[in-house]
Amino acid sequence: MKQDEPFCPWGGICQNQLLCENPLNYHMSLHQSLSQEVNLKDQFNSALMTYEKALKNREEIVSTLLLQNEELATQLQQTAEGRANMELKFQHASEASQEASKKIQNVMERDYETGKLNAKKVIIF
């Protein structure tokens, strides 16, 4: 060991002479570094847990929205089927109404031609 290199009581050459000359300072510095490492680890774990909660929350929201979309799609399909049925019923009712009107008109024309039309048989539409 050279004269100008400080002696380290722990068996090596110190880069920081103050730490080697005062072991209490060395231990305090080591303790401070370890404490900072623990604090950083805790901050990281906290941030990670927050992220995981947010991700789980997002997954639950997406799942709920998908379920609601499926329900709405089913309702839309049922509504479309109901509308198609109503349109079909309306078309049948309209056709039946037209046929009834034609029959009434034919009866009225026949009665008029035969002279059997009277005030009681006149129907106004």
Backbone as XML, in Angstrom:
<?xml version="1.0"?>
<chain id="A" units="angstrom">
  <residue number="1" name="MET">
    <atom name="N" x="0.839" y="-1.166" z="0.000"/>
    <atom name="CA" x="0.000" y="0.000" z="0.000"/>
    <atom name="C" x="0.890" y="1.237" z="0.000"/>
  </residue>
  <residue number="2" name="LYS">
    <atom name="N" x="0.513" y="2.207" z="-0.836"/>
    <atom name="CA" x="1.286" y="3.430" z="-0.951"/>
    <atom name="C" x="0.945" y="4.366" z="0.198"/>
  </residue>
  <residue number="3" name="GLN">
    <atom name="N" x="1.846" y="5.276" z="0.451"/>
    <atom name="CA" x="1.677" y="6.221" z="1.549"/>
    <atom name="C" x="0.501" y="7.174" z="1.327"/>
  </residue>
  <residue number="4" name="ASP">
    <atom name="N" x="0.248" y="7.616" z="0.077"/>
    <atom name="CA" x="-0.769" y="8.628" z="-0.165"/>
    <atom name="C" x="-2.188" y="8.041" z="-0.253"/>
  </residue>
  <residue number="5" name="GLU">
    <atom name="N" x="-2.295" y="6.718" z="-0.284"/>
    <atom name="CA" x="-3.622" y="6.093" z="-0.318"/>
    <atom name="C" x="-4.114" y="5.893" z="1.106"/>
  </residue>
  <residue number="6" name="PRO">
    <atom name="N" x="-5.367" y="6.312" z="1.380"/>
    <atom name="CA" x="-5.880" y="6.143" z="2.739"/>
    <atom name="C" x="-6.130" y="4.681" z="3.062"/>
  </residue>
  <residue number="7" name="PHE">
    <atom name="N" x="-5.938" y="4.363" z="4.295"/>
    <atom name="CA" x="-6.170" y="2.993" z="4.746"/>
    <atom name="C" x="-7.645" y="2.796" z="5.062"/>
  </residue>
  <residue number="8" name="CYS">
    <atom name="N" x="-8.167" y="1.667" z="4.641"/>
    <atom name="CA" x="-9.560" y="1.328" z="4.928"/>
    <atom name="C" x="-9.563" y="0.215" z="5.960"/>
  </residue>
  <residue number="9" name="PRO">
    <atom name="N" x="-10.248" y="0.402" z="7.079"/>
    <atom name="CA" x="-10.251" y="-0.621" z="8.115"/>
    <atom name="C" x="-10.962" y="-1.891" z="7.680"/>
  </residue>
  <residue number="10" name="TRP">
    <atom name="N" x="-11.689" y="-1.865" z="6.577"/>
    <atom name="CA" x="-12.422" y="-3.052" z="6.124"/>
    <atom name="C" x="-11.667" y="-3.827" z="5.061"/>
  </residue>
  <residue number="11" name="GLY">
    <atom name="N" x="-10.423" y="-3.502" z="4.853"/>
    <atom name="CA" x="-9.568" y="-4.319" z="4.007"/>
    <atom name="C" x="-9.350" y="-3.845" z="2.593"/>
  </residue>
  <residue number="12" name="GLY">
    <atom name="N" x="-9.629" y="-2.634" z="2.271"/>
    <atom name="CA" x="-9.423" y="-2.163" z="0.907"/>
    <atom name="C" x="-8.939" y="-0.737" z="0.889"/>
  </residue>
  <residue number="13" name="ILE">
    <atom name="N" x="-8.924" y="-0.177" z="-0.246"/>
    <atom name="CA" x="-8.533" y="1.213" z="-0.400"/>
    <atom name="C" x="-9.808" y="2.019" z="-0.588"/>
  </residue>
  <residue number="14" name="CYS">
    <atom name="N" x="-9.989" y="3.022" z="0.265"/>
    <atom name="CA" x="-11.207" y="3.832" z="0.247"/>
    <atom name="C" x="-11.127" y="4.908" z="-0.805"/>
  </residue>
  <residue number="15" name="GLN">
    <atom name="N" x="-12.249" y="5.143" z="-1.438"/>
    <atom name="CA" x="-12.376" y="6.256" z="-2.356"/>
    <atom name="C" x="-12.772" y="7.515" z="-1.585"/>
  </residue>
  <residue number="16" name="ASN">
    <atom name="N" x="-13.390" y="7.335" z="-0.439"/>
    <atom name="CA" x="-13.824" y="8.465" z="0.368"/>
    <atom name="C" x="-13.141" y="8.363" z="1.730"/>
  </residue>
  <residue number="17" name="GLN">
    <atom name="N" x="-12.119" y="9.167" z="1.917"/>
    <atom name="CA" x="-11.312" y="9.088" z="3.132"/>
    <atom name="C" x="-12.130" y="9.386" z="4.381"/>
  </residue>
  <residue number="18" name="LEU">
    <atom name="N" x="-13.112" y="10.283" z="4.278"/>
    <atom name="CA" x="-13.916" y="10.633" z="5.446"/>
    <atom name="C" x="-14.696" y="9.434" z="5.960"/>
  </residue>
  <residue number="19" name="LEU">
    <atom name="N" x="-15.181" y="8.613" z="5.057"/>
    <atom name="CA" x="-15.949" y="7.443" z="5.487"/>
    <atom name="C" x="-15.052" y="6.417" z="6.170"/>
  </residue>
  <residue number="20" name="CYS">
    <atom name="N" x="-13.869" y="6.239" z="5.644"/>
    <atom name="CA" x="-12.966" y="5.257" z="6.245"/>
    <atom name="C" x="-12.434" y="5.711" z="7.592"/>
  </residue>
  <residue number="21" name="GLU">
    <atom name="N" x="-12.227" y="6.988" z="7.752"/>
    <atom name="CA" x="-11.695" y="7.487" z="9.003"/>
    <atom name="C" x="-12.744" y="7.474" z="10.099"/>
  </residue>
  <residue number="22" name="ASN">
    <atom name="N" x="-14.023" y="7.534" z="9.719"/>
    <atom name="CA" x="-15.073" y="7.534" z="10.718"/>
    <atom name="C" x="-16.110" y="6.463" z="10.341"/>
  </residue>
  <residue number="23" name="PRO">
    <atom name="N" x="-15.970" y="5.251" z="10.909"/>
    <atom name="CA" x="-16.874" y="4.151" z="10.559"/>
    <atom name="C" x="-18.351" y="4.486" z="10.834"/>
  </residue>
  <residue number="24" name="LEU">
    <atom name="N" x="-18.613" y="5.339" z="11.818"/>
    <atom name="CA" x="-19.999" y="5.716" z="12.104"/>
    <atom name="C" x="-20.598" y="6.469" z="10.912"/>
  </residue>
  <residue number="25" name="ASN">
    <atom name="N" x="-19.812" y="7.377" z="10.325"/>
    <atom name="CA" x="-20.284" y="8.073" z="9.123"/>
    <atom name="C" x="-20.555" y="7.084" z="7.995"/>
  </residue>
  <residue number="26" name="TYR">
    <atom name="N" x="-19.675" y="6.089" z="7.869"/>
    <atom name="CA" x="-19.840" y="5.067" z="6.828"/>
    <atom name="C" x="-21.159" y="4.323" z="7.033"/>
  </residue>
  <residue number="27" name="HIS">
    <atom name="N" x="-21.409" y="3.878" z="8.250"/>
    <atom name="CA" x="-22.644" y="3.145" z="8.541"/>
    <atom name="C" x="-23.874" y="4.028" z="8.356"/>
  </residue>
  <residue number="28" name="MET">
    <atom name="N" x="-23.777" y="5.291" z="8.749"/>
    <atom name="CA" x="-24.910" y="6.213" z="8.578"/>
    <atom name="C" x="-25.195" y="6.432" z="7.091"/>
  </residue>
  <residue number="29" name="SER">
    <atom name="N" x="-24.136" y="6.579" z="6.295"/>
    <atom name="CA" x="-24.308" y="6.768" z="4.859"/>
    <atom name="C" x="-24.919" y="5.524" z="4.224"/>
  </residue>
  <residue number="30" name="LEU">
    <atom name="N" x="-24.447" y="4.366" z="4.652"/>
    <atom name="CA" x="-24.992" y="3.102" z="4.156"/>
    <atom name="C" x="-26.465" y="2.972" z="4.531"/>
  </residue>
  <residue number="31" name="HIS">
    <atom name="N" x="-26.780" y="3.298" z="5.777"/>
    <atom name="CA" x="-28.168" y="3.232" z="6.246"/>
    <atom name="C" x="-29.055" y="4.191" z="5.441"/>
  </residue>
  <residue number="32" name="GLN">
    <atom name="N" x="-28.560" y="5.395" z="5.177"/>
    <atom name="CA" x="-29.325" y="6.379" z="4.408"/>
    <atom name="C" x="-29.573" y="5.868" z="2.984"/>
  </residue>
  <residue number="33" name="SER">
    <atom name="N" x="-28.573" y="5.261" z="2.368"/>
    <atom name="CA" x="-28.730" y="4.721" z="1.018"/>
    <atom name="C" x="-29.756" y="3.600" z="0.996"/>
  </residue>
  <residue number="34" name="LEU">
    <atom name="N" x="-29.676" y="2.721" z="1.990"/>
    <atom name="CA" x="-30.633" y="1.606" z="2.063"/>
    <atom name="C" x="-32.046" y="2.113" z="2.313"/>
  </residue>
  <residue number="35" name="SER">
    <atom name="N" x="-32.167" y="3.138" z="3.154"/>
    <atom name="CA" x="-33.487" y="3.718" z="3.426"/>
    <atom name="C" x="-34.070" y="4.338" z="2.161"/>
  </residue>
  <residue number="36" name="GLN">
    <atom name="N" x="-33.227" y="5.037" z="1.391"/>
    <atom name="CA" x="-33.693" y="5.618" z="0.140"/>
    <atom name="C" x="-34.129" y="4.524" z="-0.841"/>
  </residue>
  <residue number="37" name="GLU">
    <atom name="N" x="-33.373" y="3.424" z="-0.856"/>
    <atom name="CA" x="-33.730" y="2.307" z="-1.737"/>
    <atom name="C" x="-35.082" y="1.715" z="-1.343"/>
  </residue>
  <residue number="38" name="VAL">
    <atom name="N" x="-35.308" y="1.559" z="-0.031"/>
    <atom name="CA" x="-36.584" y="1.035" z="0.453"/>
    <atom name="C" x="-37.717" y="1.990" z="0.089"/>
  </residue>
  <residue number="39" name="ASN">
    <atom name="N" x="-37.495" y="3.297" z="0.269"/>
    <atom name="CA" x="-38.518" y="4.287" z="-0.085"/>
    <atom name="C" x="-38.846" y="4.239" z="-1.578"/>
  </residue>
  <residue number="40" name="LEU">
    <atom name="N" x="-37.812" y="4.147" z="-2.418"/>
    <atom name="CA" x="-38.043" y="4.060" z="-3.861"/>
    <atom name="C" x="-38.787" y="2.778" z="-4.221"/>
  </residue>
  <residue number="41" name="LYS">
    <atom name="N" x="-38.444" y="1.695" z="-3.555"/>
    <atom name="CA" x="-39.128" y="0.419" z="-3.803"/>
    <atom name="C" x="-40.607" y="0.543" z="-3.397"/>
  </residue>
  <residue number="42" name="ASP">
    <atom name="N" x="-40.866" y="1.168" z="-2.241"/>
    <atom name="CA" x="-42.248" y="1.362" z="-1.789"/>
    <atom name="C" x="-43.030" y="2.245" z="-2.768"/>
  </residue>
  <residue number="43" name="GLN">
    <atom name="N" x="-42.382" y="3.314" z="-3.246"/>
    <atom name="CA" x="-43.047" y="4.193" z="-4.218"/>
    <atom name="C" x="-43.363" y="3.436" z="-5.506"/>
  </residue>
  <residue number="44" name="PHE">
    <atom name="N" x="-42.413" y="2.621" z="-5.948"/>
    <atom name="CA" x="-42.627" y="1.828" z="-7.155"/>
    <atom name="C" x="-43.782" y="0.844" z="-6.962"/>
  </residue>
  <residue number="45" name="ASN">
    <atom name="N" x="-43.777" y="0.140" z="-5.824"/>
    <atom name="CA" x="-44.852" y="-0.819" z="-5.548"/>
    <atom name="C" x="-46.209" y="-0.124" z="-5.456"/>
  </residue>
  <residue number="46" name="SER">
    <atom name="N" x="-46.236" y="1.043" z="-4.854"/>
    <atom name="CA" x="-47.482" y="1.798" z="-4.750"/>
    <atom name="C" x="-47.979" y="2.216" z="-6.138"/>
  </residue>
  <residue number="47" name="ALA">
    <atom name="N" x="-47.066" y="2.706" z="-6.969"/>
    <atom name="CA" x="-47.433" y="3.102" z="-8.330"/>
    <atom name="C" x="-47.913" y="1.887" z="-9.123"/>
  </residue>
  <residue number="48" name="LEU">
    <atom name="N" x="-47.255" y="0.768" z="-8.940"/>
    <atom name="CA" x="-47.631" y="-0.465" z="-9.632"/>
    <atom name="C" x="-49.014" y="-0.930" z="-9.191"/>
  </residue>
  <residue number="49" name="MET">
    <atom name="N" x="-49.293" y="-0.872" z="-7.900"/>
    <atom name="CA" x="-50.613" y="-1.276" z="-7.399"/>
    <atom name="C" x="-51.696" y="-0.333" z="-7.926"/>
  </residue>
  <residue number="50" name="THR">
    <atom name="N" x="-51.403" y="0.957" z="-7.964"/>
    <atom name="CA" x="-52.362" y="1.929" z="-8.510"/>
    <atom name="C" x="-52.649" y="1.617" z="-9.970"/>
  </residue>
  <residue number="51" name="TYR">
    <atom name="N" x="-51.607" y="1.330" z="-10.721"/>
    <atom name="CA" x="-51.769" y="0.988" z="-12.137"/>
    <atom name="C" x="-52.588" y="-0.288" z="-12.292"/>
  </residue>
  <residue number="52" name="GLU">
    <atom name="N" x="-52.295" y="-1.298" z="-11.477"/>
    <atom name="CA" x="-53.032" y="-2.566" z="-11.552"/>
    <atom name="C" x="-54.513" y="-2.362" z="-11.216"/>
  </residue>
  <residue number="53" name="LYS">
    <atom name="N" x="-54.795" y="-1.526" z="-10.216"/>
    <atom name="CA" x="-56.195" y="-1.229" z="-9.871"/>
    <atom name="C" x="-56.891" y="-0.527" z="-11.032"/>
  </residue>
  <residue number="54" name="ALA">
    <atom name="N" x="-56.202" y="0.446" z="-11.626"/>
    <atom name="CA" x="-56.789" y="1.172" z="-12.757"/>
    <atom name="C" x="-57.038" y="0.227" z="-13.936"/>
  </residue>
  <residue number="55" name="LEU">
    <atom name="N" x="-56.112" y="-0.681" z="-14.173"/>
    <atom name="CA" x="-56.260" y="-1.647" z="-15.257"/>
    <atom name="C" x="-57.433" y="-2.584" z="-14.987"/>
  </residue>
  <residue number="56" name="LYS">
    <atom name="N" x="-57.542" y="-3.052" z="-13.747"/>
    <atom name="CA" x="-58.659" y="-3.930" z="-13.383"/>
    <atom name="C" x="-59.987" y="-3.177" z="-13.522"/>
  </residue>
  <residue number="57" name="ASN">
    <atom name="N" x="-60.006" y="-1.932" z="-13.084"/>
    <atom name="CA" x="-61.197" y="-1.090" z="-13.199"/>
    <atom name="C" x="-61.576" y="-0.925" z="-14.666"/>
  </residue>
  <residue number="58" name="ARG">
    <atom name="N" x="-60.587" y="-0.677" z="-15.505"/>
    <atom name="CA" x="-60.831" y="-0.522" z="-16.941"/>
    <atom name="C" x="-61.391" y="-1.805" z="-17.521"/>
  </residue>
  <residue number="59" name="GLU">
    <atom name="N" x="-60.831" y="-2.945" z="-17.138"/>
    <atom name="CA" x="-61.314" y="-4.235" z="-17.639"/>
    <atom name="C" x="-62.768" y="-4.460" z="-17.225"/>
  </residue>
  <residue number="60" name="GLU">
    <atom name="N" x="-63.111" y="-4.082" z="-16.001"/>
    <atom name="CA" x="-64.494" y="-4.225" z="-15.538"/>
    <atom name="C" x="-65.432" y="-3.324" z="-16.338"/>
  </residue>
  <residue number="61" name="ILE">
    <atom name="N" x="-64.987" y="-2.102" z="-16.620"/>
    <atom name="CA" x="-65.804" y="-1.173" z="-17.405"/>
    <atom name="C" x="-66.003" y="-1.706" z="-18.820"/>
  </residue>
  <residue number="62" name="VAL">
    <atom name="N" x="-64.929" y="-2.192" z="-19.432"/>
    <atom name="CA" x="-65.023" y="-2.741" z="-20.785"/>
    <atom name="C" x="-65.958" y="-3.943" z="-20.799"/>
  </residue>
  <residue number="63" name="SER">
    <atom name="N" x="-65.844" y="-4.801" z="-19.797"/>
    <atom name="CA" x="-66.710" y="-5.978" z="-19.705"/>
    <atom name="C" x="-68.173" y="-5.567" z="-19.567"/>
  </residue>
  <residue number="64" name="THR">
    <atom name="N" x="-68.435" y="-4.578" z="-18.724"/>
    <atom name="CA" x="-69.804" y="-4.084" z="-18.532"/>
    <atom name="C" x="-70.344" y="-3.488" z="-19.831"/>
  </residue>
  <residue number="65" name="LEU">
    <atom name="N" x="-69.515" y="-2.702" z="-20.509"/>
    <atom name="CA" x="-69.948" y="-2.088" z="-21.766"/>
    <atom name="C" x="-70.231" y="-3.133" z="-22.838"/>
  </residue>
  <residue number="66" name="LEU">
    <atom name="N" x="-69.405" y="-4.177" z="-22.892"/>
    <atom name="CA" x="-69.653" y="-5.244" z="-23.864"/>
    <atom name="C" x="-70.977" y="-5.938" z="-23.579"/>
  </residue>
  <residue number="67" name="LEU">
    <atom name="N" x="-71.250" y="-6.191" z="-22.315"/>
    <atom name="CA" x="-72.516" y="-6.822" z="-21.926"/>
    <atom name="C" x="-73.692" y="-5.918" z="-22.300"/>
  </residue>
  <residue number="68" name="GLN">
    <atom name="N" x="-73.572" y="-4.629" z="-22.021"/>
    <atom name="CA" x="-74.633" y="-3.685" z="-22.371"/>
    <atom name="C" x="-74.828" y="-3.614" z="-23.882"/>
  </residue>
  <residue number="69" name="ASN">
    <atom name="N" x="-73.733" y="-3.656" z="-24.642"/>
    <atom name="CA" x="-73.834" y="-3.645" z="-26.098"/>
    <atom name="C" x="-74.587" y="-4.875" z="-26.602"/>
  </residue>
  <residue number="70" name="GLU">
    <atom name="N" x="-74.280" y="-6.032" z="-26.018"/>
    <atom name="CA" x="-74.983" y="-7.264" z="-26.408"/>
    <atom name="C" x="-76.469" y="-7.154" z="-26.095"/>
  </residue>
  <residue number="71" name="GLU">
    <atom name="N" x="-76.798" y="-6.617" z="-24.918"/>
    <atom name="CA" x="-78.202" y="-6.452" z="-24.549"/>
    <atom name="C" x="-78.907" y="-5.482" z="-25.502"/>
  </residue>
  <residue number="72" name="LEU">
    <atom name="N" x="-78.242" y="-4.377" z="-25.834"/>
    <atom name="CA" x="-78.827" y="-3.405" z="-26.759"/>
    <atom name="C" x="-78.997" y="-3.996" z="-28.154"/>
  </residue>
  <residue number="73" name="ALA">
    <atom name="N" x="-78.031" y="-4.804" z="-28.581"/>
    <atom name="CA" x="-78.142" y="-5.447" z="-29.895"/>
    <atom name="C" x="-79.340" y="-6.396" z="-29.914"/>
  </residue>
  <residue number="74" name="THR">
    <atom name="N" x="-79.537" y="-7.127" z="-28.818"/>
    <atom name="CA" x="-80.683" y="-8.029" z="-28.719"/>
    <atom name="C" x="-81.984" y="-7.234" z="-28.748"/>
  </residue>
  <residue number="75" name="GLN">
    <atom name="N" x="-82.046" y="-6.149" z="-27.992"/>
    <atom name="CA" x="-83.241" y="-5.303" z="-27.981"/>
    <atom name="C" x="-83.508" y="-4.710" z="-29.369"/>
  </residue>
  <residue number="76" name="LEU">
    <atom name="N" x="-82.449" y="-4.287" z="-30.045"/>
    <atom name="CA" x="-82.594" y="-3.729" z="-31.385"/>
    <atom name="C" x="-83.142" y="-4.777" z="-32.345"/>
  </residue>
  <residue number="77" name="GLN">
    <atom name="N" x="-82.619" y="-5.993" z="-32.242"/>
    <atom name="CA" x="-83.096" y="-7.087" z="-33.094"/>
    <atom name="C" x="-84.569" y="-7.367" z="-32.823"/>
  </residue>
  <residue number="78" name="GLN">
    <atom name="N" x="-84.948" y="-7.419" z="-31.543"/>
    <atom name="CA" x="-86.344" y="-7.665" z="-31.184"/>
    <atom name="C" x="-87.242" y="-6.531" z="-31.673"/>
  </residue>
  <residue number="79" name="THR">
    <atom name="N" x="-86.773" y="-5.307" z="-31.559"/>
    <atom name="CA" x="-87.549" y="-4.160" z="-32.029"/>
    <atom name="C" x="-87.724" y="-4.209" z="-33.547"/>
  </residue>
  <residue number="80" name="ALA">
    <atom name="N" x="-86.656" y="-4.574" z="-34.244"/>
    <atom name="CA" x="-86.739" y="-4.676" z="-35.707"/>
    <atom name="C" x="-87.736" y="-5.774" z="-36.101"/>
  </residue>
  <residue number="81" name="GLU">
    <atom name="N" x="-87.704" y="-6.900" z="-35.401"/>
    <atom name="CA" x="-88.647" y="-7.980" z="-35.682"/>
    <atom name="C" x="-90.074" y="-7.535" z="-35.381"/>
  </residue>
  <residue number="82" name="GLY">
    <atom name="N" x="-90.263" y="-6.832" z="-34.262"/>
    <atom name="CA" x="-91.585" y="-6.316" z="-33.906"/>
    <atom name="C" x="-92.095" y="-5.331" z="-34.947"/>
  </residue>
  <residue number="83" name="ARG">
    <atom name="N" x="-91.211" y="-4.486" z="-35.429"/>
    <atom name="CA" x="-91.597" y="-3.516" z="-36.459"/>
    <atom name="C" x="-92.002" y="-4.232" z="-37.739"/>
  </residue>
  <residue number="84" name="ALA">
    <atom name="N" x="-91.224" y="-5.236" z="-38.125"/>
    <atom name="CA" x="-91.547" y="-5.982" z="-39.341"/>
    <atom name="C" x="-92.913" y="-6.662" z="-39.195"/>
  </residue>
  <residue number="85" name="ASN">
    <atom name="N" x="-93.183" y="-7.221" z="-38.019"/>
    <atom name="CA" x="-94.488" y="-7.847" z="-37.772"/>
    <atom name="C" x="-95.605" y="-6.815" z="-37.853"/>
  </residue>
  <residue number="86" name="MET">
    <atom name="N" x="-95.387" y="-5.638" z="-37.258"/>
    <atom name="CA" x="-96.397" y="-4.581" z="-37.303"/>
    <atom name="C" x="-96.651" y="-4.124" z="-38.735"/>
  </residue>
  <residue number="87" name="GLU">
    <atom name="N" x="-95.577" y="-3.958" z="-39.504"/>
    <atom name="CA" x="-95.735" y="-3.547" z="-40.895"/>
    <atom name="C" x="-96.536" y="-4.582" z="-41.684"/>
  </residue>
  <residue number="88" name="LEU">
    <atom name="N" x="-96.251" y="-5.856" z="-41.421"/>
    <atom name="CA" x="-96.982" y="-6.929" z="-42.091"/>
    <atom name="C" x="-98.457" y="-6.898" z="-41.699"/>
  </residue>
  <residue number="89" name="LYS">
    <atom name="N" x="-98.737" y="-6.736" z="-40.399"/>
    <atom name="CA" x="-100.127" y="-6.652" z="-39.932"/>
    <atom name="C" x="-100.818" y="-5.428" z="-40.529"/>
  </residue>
  <residue number="90" name="PHE">
    <atom name="N" x="-100.108" y="-4.310" z="-40.598"/>
    <atom name="CA" x="-100.683" y="-3.100" z="-41.180"/>
    <atom name="C" x="-101.000" y="-3.318" z="-42.656"/>
  </residue>
  <residue number="91" name="GLN">
    <atom name="N" x="-100.070" y="-3.965" z="-43.348"/>
    <atom name="CA" x="-100.292" y="-4.236" z="-44.769"/>
    <atom name="C" x="-101.526" y="-5.127" z="-44.949"/>
  </residue>
  <residue number="92" name="HIS">
    <atom name="N" x="-101.659" y="-6.177" z="-44.122"/>
    <atom name="CA" x="-102.819" y="-7.071" z="-44.210"/>
    <atom name="C" x="-104.103" y="-6.311" z="-43.881"/>
  </residue>
  <residue number="93" name="ALA">
    <atom name="N" x="-104.050" y="-5.472" z="-42.853"/>
    <atom name="CA" x="-105.232" y="-4.693" z="-42.468"/>
    <atom name="C" x="-105.603" y="-3.705" z="-43.575"/>
  </residue>
  <residue number="94" name="SER">
    <atom name="N" x="-104.603" y="-3.095" z="-44.183"/>
    <atom name="CA" x="-104.853" y="-2.156" z="-45.268"/>
    <atom name="C" x="-105.480" y="-2.870" z="-46.467"/>
  </residue>
  <residue number="95" name="GLU">
    <atom name="N" x="-104.951" y="-4.035" z="-46.787"/>
    <atom name="CA" x="-105.511" y="-4.819" z="-47.893"/>
    <atom name="C" x="-106.949" y="-5.238" z="-47.587"/>
  </residue>
  <residue number="96" name="ALA">
    <atom name="N" x="-107.177" y="-5.672" z="-46.340"/>
    <atom name="CA" x="-108.528" y="-6.079" z="-45.944"/>
    <atom name="C" x="-109.479" y="-4.889" z="-46.004"/>
  </residue>
  <residue number="97" name="SER">
    <atom name="N" x="-109.014" y="-3.730" z="-45.594"/>
    <atom name="CA" x="-109.838" y="-2.519" z="-45.642"/>
    <atom name="C" x="-110.175" y="-2.158" z="-47.084"/>
  </residue>
  <residue number="98" name="GLN">
    <atom name="N" x="-109.174" y="-2.256" z="-47.960"/>
    <atom name="CA" x="-109.418" y="-1.959" z="-49.372"/>
    <atom name="C" x="-110.427" y="-2.949" z="-49.968"/>
  </residue>
  <residue number="99" name="GLU">
    <atom name="N" x="-110.291" y="-4.230" z="-49.615"/>
    <atom name="CA" x="-111.238" y="-5.232" z="-50.113"/>
    <atom name="C" x="-112.644" y="-4.954" z="-49.592"/>
  </residue>
  <residue number="100" name="ALA">
    <atom name="N" x="-112.744" y="-4.599" z="-48.323"/>
    <atom name="CA" x="-114.057" y="-4.294" z="-47.747"/>
    <atom name="C" x="-114.659" y="-3.072" z="-48.420"/>
  </residue>
  <residue number="101" name="SER">
    <atom name="N" x="-113.839" y="-2.069" z="-48.679"/>
    <atom name="CA" x="-114.337" y="-0.868" z="-49.366"/>
    <atom name="C" x="-114.831" y="-1.201" z="-50.761"/>
  </residue>
  <residue number="102" name="LYS">
    <atom name="N" x="-114.081" y="-2.060" z="-51.475"/>
    <atom name="CA" x="-114.492" y="-2.467" z="-52.815"/>
    <atom name="C" x="-115.818" y="-3.225" z="-52.772"/>
  </residue>
  <residue number="103" name="LYS">
    <atom name="N" x="-115.943" y="-4.117" z="-51.787"/>
    <atom name="CA" x="-117.177" y="-4.891" z="-51.658"/>
    <atom name="C" x="-118.359" y="-3.966" z="-51.372"/>
  </residue>
  <residue number="104" name="ILE">
    <atom name="N" x="-118.139" y="-3.011" z="-50.479"/>
    <atom name="CA" x="-119.209" y="-2.066" z="-50.145"/>
    <atom name="C" x="-119.577" y="-1.252" z="-51.378"/>
  </residue>
  <residue number="105" name="GLN">
    <atom name="N" x="-118.552" y="-0.799" z="-52.085"/>
    <atom name="CA" x="-118.818" y="-0.013" z="-53.289"/>
    <atom name="C" x="-119.576" y="-0.844" z="-54.325"/>
  </residue>
  <residue number="106" name="ASN">
    <atom name="N" x="-119.187" y="-2.117" z="-54.472"/>
    <atom name="CA" x="-119.879" y="-2.989" z="-55.421"/>
    <atom name="C" x="-121.330" y="-3.191" z="-55.021"/>
  </residue>
  <residue number="107" name="VAL">
    <atom name="N" x="-121.550" y="-3.394" z="-53.719"/>
    <atom name="CA" x="-122.917" y="-3.587" z="-53.231"/>
    <atom name="C" x="-123.724" y="-2.324" z="-53.469"/>
  </residue>
  <residue number="108" name="MET">
    <atom name="N" x="-123.133" y="-1.161" z="-53.169"/>
    <atom name="CA" x="-123.851" y="0.101" z="-53.349"/>
    <atom name="C" x="-124.150" y="0.347" z="-54.831"/>
  </residue>
  <residue number="109" name="GLU">
    <atom name="N" x="-123.174" y="0.040" z="-55.701"/>
    <atom name="CA" x="-123.418" y="0.215" z="-57.140"/>
    <atom name="C" x="-124.516" y="-0.721" z="-57.629"/>
  </residue>
  <residue number="110" name="ARG">
    <atom name="N" x="-124.485" y="-1.955" z="-57.169"/>
    <atom name="CA" x="-125.505" y="-2.924" z="-57.569"/>
    <atom name="C" x="-126.885" y="-2.483" z="-57.075"/>
  </residue>
  <residue number="111" name="ASP">
    <atom name="N" x="-126.935" y="-2.047" z="-55.803"/>
    <atom name="CA" x="-128.209" y="-1.598" z="-55.246"/>
    <atom name="C" x="-128.708" y="-0.346" z="-55.973"/>
  </residue>
  <residue number="112" name="TYR">
    <atom name="N" x="-127.771" y="0.535" z="-56.352"/>
    <atom name="CA" x="-128.156" y="1.754" z="-57.063"/>
    <atom name="C" x="-128.743" y="1.398" z="-58.427"/>
  </residue>
  <residue number="113" name="GLU">
    <atom name="N" x="-128.040" y="0.458" z="-59.091"/>
    <atom name="CA" x="-128.505" y="0.052" z="-60.417"/>
    <atom name="C" x="-129.871" y="-0.647" z="-60.360"/>
  </residue>
  <residue number="114" name="THR">
    <atom name="N" x="-130.102" y="-1.395" z="-59.319"/>
    <atom name="CA" x="-131.375" y="-2.111" z="-59.199"/>
    <atom name="C" x="-132.437" y="-1.267" z="-58.526"/>
  </residue>
  <residue number="115" name="GLY">
    <atom name="N" x="-132.050" y="-0.075" z="-58.062"/>
    <atom name="CA" x="-133.006" y="0.810" z="-57.424"/>
    <atom name="C" x="-133.270" y="0.462" z="-55.975"/>
  </residue>
  <residue number="116" name="LYS">
    <atom name="N" x="-132.459" y="-0.368" z="-55.368"/>
    <atom name="CA" x="-132.679" y="-0.780" z="-53.976"/>
    <atom name="C" x="-131.923" y="0.112" z="-52.985"/>
  </residue>
  <residue number="117" name="LEU">
    <atom name="N" x="-131.185" y="1.089" z="-53.454"/>
    <atom name="CA" x="-130.403" y="1.949" z="-52.563"/>
    <atom name="C" x="-131.322" y="2.903" z="-51.843"/>
  </residue>
  <residue number="118" name="ASN">
    <atom name="N" x="-131.231" y="2.944" z="-50.531"/>
    <atom name="CA" x="-132.003" y="3.912" z="-49.763"/>
    <atom name="C" x="-131.096" y="4.592" z="-48.762"/>
  </residue>
  <residue number="119" name="ALA">
    <atom name="N" x="-131.581" y="5.527" z="-48.037"/>
    <atom name="CA" x="-130.778" y="6.363" z="-47.134"/>
    <atom name="C" x="-130.144" y="5.540" z="-46.014"/>
  </residue>
  <residue number="120" name="LYS">
    <atom name="N" x="-130.738" y="4.452" z="-45.595"/>
    <atom name="CA" x="-130.188" y="3.659" z="-44.505"/>
    <atom name="C" x="-128.929" y="2.904" z="-44.914"/>
  </residue>
  <residue number="121" name="LYS">
    <atom name="N" x="-128.756" y="2.645" z="-46.186"/>
    <atom name="CA" x="-127.609" y="1.866" z="-46.635"/>
    <atom name="C" x="-126.399" y="2.725" z="-47.010"/>
  </residue>
  <residue number="122" name="VAL">
    <atom name="N" x="-126.551" y="4.032" z="-47.040"/>
    <atom name="CA" x="-125.440" y="4.896" z="-47.450"/>
    <atom name="C" x="-124.427" y="4.979" z="-46.307"/>
  </residue>
  <residue number="123" name="ILE">
    <atom name="N" x="-123.208" y="4.626" z="-46.597"/>
    <atom name="CA" x="-122.140" y="4.662" z="-45.596"/>
    <atom name="C" x="-121.099" y="5.647" z="-46.099"/>
  </residue>
  <residue number="124" name="ILE">
    <atom name="N" x="-120.696" y="6.545" z="-45.253"/>
    <atom name="CA" x="-119.727" y="7.554" z="-45.645"/>
    <atom name="C" x="-118.371" y="7.169" z="-45.032"/>
  </residue>
  <residue number="125" name="PHE">
    <atom name="N" x="-117.363" y="7.157" z="-45.871"/>
    <atom name="CA" x="-116.005" y="6.847" z="-45.404"/>
    <atom name="C" x="-115.163" y="8.083" z="-45.404"/>
  </residue>
</chain>
